[in-house]
């Protein structure tokens, strides 16, 4: 993860923890979620599987379904 990814993710994580009461998913906050997805995919590809798995768990969906329906 490079410096800019850390800064951007840090800001997004701050937004998620400080200003939103619900979990960020493609259904609840699509703009934020897809922005994070693109950033992680480009700048920290080693974390993308974990990001998808965590999102699927938060949405109580199988990972394969999340990928098929939202990616």
C-alpha positions as CSV (number, residue, x, y, z in Angstrom):
1,X,0.0,0.0,0.0
2,X,1.5,3.3,-1.0
3,X,1.4,6.6,0.9
4,X,-1.6,8.0,-1.0
5,X,-3.6,4.9,-0.5
6,X,-3.0,5.1,3.2
7,X,-4.1,8.7,3.3
8,X,-7.2,8.1,1.2
9,X,-8.2,5.0,3.1
10,X,-7.5,6.7,6.3
11,X,-9.9,9.5,5.3
12,X,-12.6,7.1,4.1
13,X,-12.2,4.9,7.3
14,X,-12.6,8.1,9.4
15,X,-15.8,9.0,7.5
16,X,-17.1,5.5,8.0
17,X,-16.4,5.4,11.7
18,X,-17.2,9.0,12.6
19,X,-20.1,9.9,10.4
20,X,-22.0,6.8,9.4
21,X,-23.9,4.5,11.6
22,X,-24.3,1.7,9.1
23,X,-21.8,-0.5,7.5
24,X,-20.4,0.5,4.1
25,X,-21.5,-2.0,1.4
26,X,-22.4,-1.7,-2.3
27,X,-26.0,-1.5,-1.3
28,X,-25.8,1.0,1.6
29,X,-23.1,3.4,0.3
30,X,-22.3,2.5,-3.3
31,X,-20.2,5.5,-4.1
32,X,-17.9,5.1,-1.1
33,X,-17.7,1.3,-1.4
34,X,-16.9,1.3,-5.1
35,X,-14.4,4.1,-4.6
36,X,-12.7,2.1,-1.9
37,X,-12.8,-1.1,-4.1
38,X,-11.1,0.7,-7.0
39,X,-8.4,2.2,-4.7
40,X,-7.6,-1.1,-3.1
41,X,-7.7,-3.0,-6.4
42,X,-5.2,-0.5,-7.9
43,X,-2.9,0.3,-5.0
44,X,-3.1,-2.7,-2.6
45,X,-4.2,-5.7,-4.7
46,X,-3.0,-8.0,-2.0
47,X,-5.9,-6.8,0.2
48,X,-8.8,-7.0,-2.4
49,X,-9.8,-10.5,-1.5
50,X,-10.0,-9.6,2.2
51,X,-12.0,-6.5,1.3
52,X,-14.5,-8.6,-0.7
53,X,-14.7,-11.3,1.9
54,X,-15.3,-8.8,4.7
55,X,-18.0,-7.0,2.7
56,X,-19.7,-10.4,1.9
57,X,-19.7,-11.2,5.6
58,X,-21.1,-7.8,6.6
59,X,-23.9,-8.3,4.0
60,X,-24.4,-11.9,5.1
61,X,-23.9,-13.1,1.5
62,X,-21.7,-15.8,0.0
63,X,-18.6,-14.3,-1.6
64,X,-19.5,-15.8,-5.0
65,X,-22.9,-14.1,-4.9
66,X,-21.4,-10.7,-4.0
67,X,-18.9,-10.9,-6.8
68,X,-21.6,-12.0,-9.3
69,X,-24.1,-9.3,-8.3
70,X,-21.9,-6.3,-7.5
71,X,-18.7,-6.7,-9.4
